[in-house]
Amino acid sequence: MGKNKEEQSLETFLKSDFLSELKNETPKGTTLIENYPLKAPFSYANILQDQENGSISYQVDETKLNQQEEIIYNQLYRLIEENLDSPENIEKDFGFMSFVNKTIKDNTKLFQDYPLASMEKVKYYLERDIAGFGLIDPIMHDPNIEDVSCSGIDAPIYVWHRKYDSIPCNIKFQDAKLNSFVSRIVFRAGKHISSAYPISDLALEGNHRISVLYQKEVTPKGTSFTIRKFKQDPYSVVDLISFGTISVDVAAYLWMLMEAKMSIMVIGSTGSGKTTILNAITGLVNPDYKIFSVEDVAEINIKHENWFSLVARTGFGPSGEGEIGLYDLIKSGVRHRPDYIVVGEIRGAEAYVMFQAMATGHGGLCTMHADSLESAGKRLQQKPMDIPASYLSLMNCAIVIRRVKGHDGKSTRKAISVQELNTADVYHSAFKWDPKSDYFDVRLEDSVMLHRIAEQTGRDMEQISEEYEKRKRVIKWLLQRGIRSYAKVAENIGKYYRDPEALMKKIEYGG
């Protein structure tokens, strides 16, 4: 079928006007080293390098509204505001763009003479400014960005890019627009922020997490925020192997532990990738197990059918009445008889309840801010956690994750050690990463956990070793076949749990 005039007009706009507009946006004195779409065809990301000092920056390249399109934008904005005042005009689950299209259709005479290309640009900006994240909306569509930070008015937005680390962006908030943006975002999340309550930490649409400091109550620079972006498609253990964060050997070992309901703690600093590893490990859980996750703000993303997600609730008013904390959630979760309790981060009294649960046979997964297992052990034994030394070995394994500089000078995440807790102060390094060779040294000969699995299952160590090698073959097969999505990896792990011989035959015959 041939294209009508409107489709041809839009296609011409996409291929010529917009592209030529983009070419004029690259600043002088910089070299474009990478370009990719954010929300094509209206916004793209340019990664630029300064020709003089070699520094890297991030440029959001958006098509601009001309004078006529500004008029259309203002007209439509007013009409949308008027219609939004009438709740009956908005049906349940009625998408924003459908609402905009309906508004245009209801006012056909106002907009019928404008070019289709202009109307599409206006609709992009309306969605960006009303339903999206305003100035930073293009960045929020970039899957390469982990964090978005603003330190105040007229300060460049900084982004944490998976490939280039922390780099400045060409976007800045000016005047009162920053306060307005933060107030709107917090209000949309159903929360409140003001001079009386200037600190807020909450979840946004899409489960992104934002931390806000409002005006100059606690920071001289004024309103600032940091958004930690939520990844819709969480990384799997296959992804972590591809990134070099862990090895096939480490993944197979963790799989053995997860089947035996052993407890694992992921240790690292802020932004080191603790939650990423935690999410990936849950893909190794038996699909028949029940998982309970407990968090302050929703970050854990588990694609597991029998998963219950519990999120803490802040109190109401100055007295904090009605607060439901992690301690209360874990106590409640234990009563539901989960096989695994997953805690986003332990740092208070909830740690004691979690260790009590592990003592009664529940598996535990958690993260903790620390730079080593030794320092984590000291923190656990001090207030407010107060874990007795005799309880520490209930946490069977600790993974220490760090951001390190690779041989190419770029930042990468590495599980620098995987340690077994034999007693409160006796550890065994099952795996240790060597920075010189970039190799994970395997030290499973004296593994206490594998010996414990042998005792629990009535098998000898030779059989356990054979099982471990089978798990490695499965993971290598997933890696070689390019099966990396969390859902697909978990699906194949589940097949192995239910019929290991069938999956091994499939692998053997190149299925």
N, C-alpha and C positions, 0 to 999 in steps of 0.2 A: 504493500500500500504506500502511496505517495504521501509526503509530508505536507500539512497545510501551511498557510502563510505564517501563522503564529509560531509553529514549531520551527520553521526555517529562520524566523526572526530571532528566536531564542538561541538556536544553534549558532547563528552568525555572531551573536553577542558573546557566546561562550568561547568561540574560537578566535575572535579578533579583538574586539574592544577590551575585554577583560584581560586577555593575555598581554596586549600592548601596554595596558595600565600597570601590570605587574612589573614589566621590564624597566619602567621608569622609577621604580621604588627603591632599588638597590643603592645604598649610600655610596658616595665617592670615597675612595681610599680603602675599600673593602673588597674581598674576593668571595664570591658565592661558592661555598664548598658542598652544600647540599640543599635540595629543595623538594618538598613533598606537600601534598594537599592536606588541609585540616578539615574544611567543610567546602569541598569543591562544588561549584567553580568560584566561590566568593572569597575564600580565605585559604592562604597557603603559608607554610613555614619556610623561611629562608635561614639557613645556618651560615653566618658570615664570619670571615676572618680578617682582622685588621692587618693591612699590608705592612704597617710600620712596626707594631709590637707583637703581632701574632695572636692577640687575644681573640677568643671566640664569643660571638653574641647571637642572640635569637631574635629574628625579626618576623613579626606577624604582618603579612602582606594581604591587606583587605581591599576589595574593590570599594571605591568611594561613591557616595551619593552626590549627584550634581544638583544644581539649584532647583530644577523642576522636581527631581526625586525627593528633595528635602520637603517640598510642599506636599507631595503625595504622602510622605511619611507622617507629617504632622496631622494631615487630615485623617488618615487611617488610625493614628494613635488616639485621637480624640474620640472617634467613633467606637473604637474598641473599649476605651474607658467608659463611655456611656453605656454600652451594652453589658459590660462586666458588672455594672451596678444593678442589673436585673438578673437575679439568680436563675429565673426560669428560662433565660436564653442560653444557659450553659447546661448541656446534658451531661449525665455521668459518663466519665471516661471520654469526653469529647476533646480530641486533640487540639492543641493550640492552633496549628496551621489550618485545620478544618474550620476552626472558629473564625480565623482571619479570612479564609476563602468565602465563608458564609456571609461575613460582613461586607466583603467586596461585592458579592452577588446581590445582596439586599440593597446596595447603593450603586448599581450598575452605571447609572447615568453620570455619576461623579468621576468614574475611573475608566470608562469605555474607550476614551480617546488616547489614553496613554499607552506607550509601547509595552509589549509583553516583557521585554528584557528589563525595563525600568521597574515594572511591578514585581518581578522576581527579586530584584535587588532590595526593594523596599521591604518585601516579606522576610527576606533574610535578616535585615536589621531589626524588624519588629520582633521576630522570634528571639534574636540575640538579646535585645534590651528588655523584653517583658518576661519571656518564659525562660531565658537562658541566664548567663552570668555576665551580661553587659560587656564591658571592655575586654575582660579576660575570657570570654566565651570561646573564641577560637582556640586558645591554649587548652581549654578543658576538653576539646575534641582531639587532642594530640595524644595517642597512646604511648608515645615516647616520654611524656612528661610525668614525673612522679610527684613533685611538689611545686606549688606556686606560692611565692612569698612576696608580701608588700610591707616595707618598713616605714611607710608614711607618705604624706603628700609630696608630689614632685620627685619622688624617689623611684628609680627604675624597678619594675617588677623583676624578680629573679626566679628562674625556673631550674629545677633539677632534671636534667636530660639524661636518659639511660646511657647515651653514647658520649656526651660531652660534659657530664657532671653539672656543677652549678654555674649558670651563665646568665648575664643580664638580658633583659628583653627591651624592645623599643616601646613598651606600653608604660604609661605613668598615670596615676590618678591625680587630678588637680582640684584645688579648693575644697568645697564641701561635698564633691562627688564621691569621695572615699567614704565619708560618714554615711551618706545616703545609700551607697552600695552595700555596706556592711549591715546597716539597719534593715534593709530590704531582705538580704539573704538570711539573716537571723530570724526575722519575722516569718519568712516563708517556711523555716524549719520548725515553726511553732514555739520559738523561744523569745526571750526578751533581753535586750542589752541597753544600758543607760549609764549615766555618770555614777549612779548609785551601785550598779552591778556591772562594772566595766570589763569583766573577764568572762568569756564564754567558750565552751568547747562542745561542739555538736556535730551531728551528721546532716549532710545536705542531700538534695535530690541525687539519686544515683549512688548513695552511700559514701560519697566523698566526705572527708572529715576536715572541719575548719576550726582553728583556734584563733580567737579574736582578743585584741586589747583595744578598748574603745577610748577615743579622744586622748587627753593628756592626763588622765587620772593615775595611770601607773607607768606611763612611758613618755618621756619628754618630746619624742618625735610625733606624738599623736597616734591616731588610729592605725593599727597594723594588723595583718592577718597572715596565716599560713594555711594553705589547703593541701591536704594529703590526698591525692587522687586514688579512687577505688578502681581496681581493674576488674572489669566484667568477666573476662575470661582469665581466671587465675592461673598462675604458672603451675605446671606439673613437675614431678621429679625428673621427667625426661627433659623439660626445659632447663632445669637446674644443672643437669649433666651437660647439656649443650653449652650453657654459659660458663661451665667450668667451676660452678659453685660447689658441687659435690661430684663424686665419681660413681660409676656403675657399682663398684664394690660397696660404697657407703649406702647407696640406695637399696641394694639387696639386703644389707645388714639391718637397716631401719625397717624394711618390710618384715623381716623375721621378728623383730621386736614388737611391731604393731600387731601382728597376728597373736602374739603371746600376751597381749594387753599390758605391755610394760610401759612405764611412764618416761616421757622425754621432755626436757626443758631446753628451749632455745635461748641462748645468752648472747647479748650484743649491745652496742650503743644505738642511739636514735638514728634511724635511717639505714641501719646496717642490713636490713632484710629479714628481721626476725619473723614478722607476720607472713611474709612471702614463703619462707621455709615451712612454717607451721601449716599454712594452707596446703602446700604441696604434700606434706607428710600424711595429711588426712586422706589423700587419695589412695593410700596404701592400706587403709582400714578395711576389714572384712565388711562387705555390703550388708550382711545380716546384723551387724552390730548397731546399737543405738548410741548416738553421739549427742551430748549436750554442750553447747558453747555458751560462755559467759563473758560479757565485755562491758566496758564503760560506754564506748561508742562503737557501733557496728563496723568492724573491719574484716572479720573472719568471713571467708567466702567458700563454703563447703558444698560441693555438688554431691551430696549424699542423701539418699531417699529418707532414711530414718534419722533425720537431724533436727534438733530443737535448738533454736537460737534465742538466748535470753540477753536482754540489754538493760543495764542499770538505769534508774530514773532519779533525776535530781528532785529535791524537795521544793515545796511551794512557800513563797514568802521568806521573810528574814529568819524564821525559826527552822526552816527546812523540813517542815512537816510533810509526811508522805514520801520521804526519800526511800528508795529501794537500792541498796548497794550490792556490790559483788558478793559480800559475805552472805546476805540474805538469799541471793540468787543461787549460790552454790549449795546452800543448805536445802533449798527447795529442789534443786536439780538432783541431788543424791536420792531423794525420795522417789524419783521416777525411774530408778534402777538403770542408769545408763551404763554402757560398757566403757565409754570414754567420756571424761569431762575435759573440755578444752577451755582454758582461760586465756583471754587475749594478753593480759599482763598481770602478774602477781606483784603486789607491792604493799599489802596491808594485812588485816586480820583474815581476809579470805584465804590467804595462803595456808593458815592452820587448818581450816575446814577442808581444803583440797588435800592436804597431806593425810588427814583423818580418813578421807574417802579412799585414798590410795591404799591405806592400811587395811581396808575392808575388801580389797580386790578390784576396785575400779581402776581403769587405766587413766593416766593424766597426761595432758599436753598443755604446755604453757610457755610464755615468754617472760624474760626478765631483763631489766637494764643492769648490765655489769660487763666488765671487760675480760673476765676470766671465771672459771669455775670456782677458784679459790675465793675470789671477792664475792661471788654469788652466795657461796656457803656462809660467809661471814654476815652478809646482809640478811639471809634467811634466819639466822640465829639471833638477830638483834630486833629491837622494837621497830615498827609495830607488828612484825610477822611472828617473832618469838617461836620459831620451830625448834624443838629439842634436837640436839645433835644426833640422838638415836633414830630420829625420823628421817634424816637427810638421805639415807641410802634407799628410801622408798622411791625417790626420783632416780630411776635406774640409769638414765643416760642423759648427758648434757652435750649439746652442739654449740660450739662457740663460733659465731659468725662475725666477720669484719669486712669493712670496705678496705681494699688494699690497692696499691698501684701496680699495674701489670708491667711487663717488660716494655710495652709500647707507651708507657706513661699514663695510660687511661685507668680510671677507677673501675674496679670490679669487686663483686662480692665473693668471699671464700669462706667455706666452713673450715676454719683453720685447725679445728680438732673435734673429734667425737670421743667423749670420755665416759667410761662406766664408773658409777659410784659404788665401790665395794663397801666402804664404811664412810663415816662423816668426813674423814680426812685421808682416806686411801682411795686413789683413783687409778684407773687403767686406761691408757690412750689406745682405743681400738683403731683409730685412724688419726694421722697427723699430716697436715699439708706442709710440704717443703717448698718455700718461696723460690729457692734457687732453681730447682728442676720443674717447678709447677706440677708436682706429682703428689698424690695422696698415698702415704706410706701405710700399708695394711699390717696391723698387729693383732690378729685374731687368735693366735695360738693360745694365749692365756685369757681369752674372753670369758669372763664370769657369766655374762648374760647368755651366751650360747650354751655353756654348760648347764645353766639353770633351765633353759628351754629343753635340753636333752633330758634332764631329770623330770620335768613336768610332763613330757610326752612319752617317756619310756623308751626313747631311742638312744643309741650310742653316738659318740661324737663323729664317727665316720658317716653315719646317716644324716646327721645335722649338716655336715660339710657338703654332702651330696645335694641336700635340699637347698643349701645356700648357693651352690653352683647353678642349680636349675633356675633360681630366682634371677641370677645374673644373666642367664641366657634369655629369659623373658624380657628383661629390661633392655638388653642389647638389641633384641629383635624389634622392640618398640622404637628404639633409637634409629636403627637402620631403616625401618619402614616409614620413618617420619611421622609416627603416631605420637603427637605431642600434646594435644588438647587435654585439659584436666578430665573432661567427661570420658573421652575415649581411653585414656590411660586407666582411669578408675574402672571402666567397663571391662577391660582386659584383665586387670588385677582380679576383678570379681569372677571372671571366667576361670582363672587359675584356682581360686579358692573352691569353686564348686565342682570343677572337673579338670584337675591339673593334667591328667594324661591326654585329654583331648587337645588342650592348648599346646602341650609339648609336641604332639604329633603334627599339629598344624605348623609349628615352627620348624620342625625337622624336615618336613616336606615342602618348605618354602611357601607356606600359605600366607 
